[in-house]
Amino acid sequence: MRGVIFDGKQSLVADDLEVREPGPGEVLVAVAAAGLCHSDLSVIDGTIPYPVPVVLGHEGAGVVQAIGPGVAHVAPGDHVALSTLAACGACGECGRGRPTMCRESIGKPTRPFTRRGERLFHFAASSVFAERTVVKAVQAVRIPESMPLTSAALIGCSVLTGVGAVLNRARVRPGESVVVIGAGGIGLNVLQGARIAGASVAVAVDTDPRKEAAARQFGATHFVDASAHPGSAAAVREILPDGADHAFECVGDTGLVRQAVDLLGRHGQAVLLGVPPAGAEASFRVDSLFLDKAILGCRYGSSSPQRDIPLYAGLYREGRLLLDELVTRTYPVEDFARAADDTLHGRVSRAVLTFR
């Protein structure tokens, strides 16, 4: 079968991958579509250290092909969106409804794939840049067959992360103000999360003025072109002179982390979603936090996928959550290099790889 592999030096599209059958509590999924996220590219450029060789991809949707013993909530033929949370479902964190904090879901990659006799690692417990993948049953969430799989694929990372950061972590309330630094795939979902939550002001900040139209479509009330405003913070303060209730850093730049903190008003929260290089350190003035300000880390939108994916599917059916509009362009998996280049150069909000 076909799949995208990173061997530690280069990425390649192979056609001779194999994946094992599902074991107890596992599901085999035929992947139909997979979103290309910057996190996949961060493995290739070394920003995210990961064992190799690895089958990439972590944002996908497809059709269940087979189930292992003990799986009851999905069956062969079901359409599913996949999450990256291989949570155990039995620990204290899972019991508290915080599967993103389950230790079984962090840093324990398995190797269900083989190629030419060599075992390959799962990426983010999902590896959806392959025609078929094996995941824990808890990672497969049934969705309506009426949902286009190219759109449903994006729920599994960018939507859970961006919308979840607003609704689950920051808990934005009606009438509050939001600043979103970075209007890429995650940033657009933060913007629509803010719109769904009822934010009165949502300021998008980006260095690419071409992103303004999409930012406004997804919920931005204002757009600041950081390329035209080297002091973009000053431009934001003209809009929000008392500071923002919430600032979301969606780029992964330590300087922008500081900017997010500096843009807060009293009781404000800076939510960190971007992924800087491993070991990166950010700085801020301690006295800037004394007015009940907070800096919040956020893993995967503080999501509970079995709860949140059906919720977002419902919002999509109601026309309140934009998914089709996130898909800028689809590419056959063989065109991975072109999709990656378009993503790196900001030509697409989200590239989606297809296997059909």
ABEGO torsion letter per residue (X at the ends): XBBBBBAGABBBBBAABBBBBBBBGBBBBBBABBBBBAAAAAAAAGABBBBOBBBBEABBBBBBABBBBGBAABBBGBBBBBBABBBAGABAAAAAGBAAABAAABGBBBBABBBGGBBBBBBGGAGAABABBBBBAAABBBBBAABBAAAAAAAAAAAAAAAAAAAAAAGBBBGBBBBBBEABAAAAAAAAAAAAAGBABBBBBBABAAAAAAAAAAGBABBBBAAABABAAAAAAAABAAEBABBBBAAGBAAAAAAAAAABBBGBBBBBABBBBBGBBBBBBAAAAAAGBBBBBBBGGGBBAAAAAAAAAAAAAAGABBAAAABABBBBAAAAAAAAAAAAAGABABBBBBAX
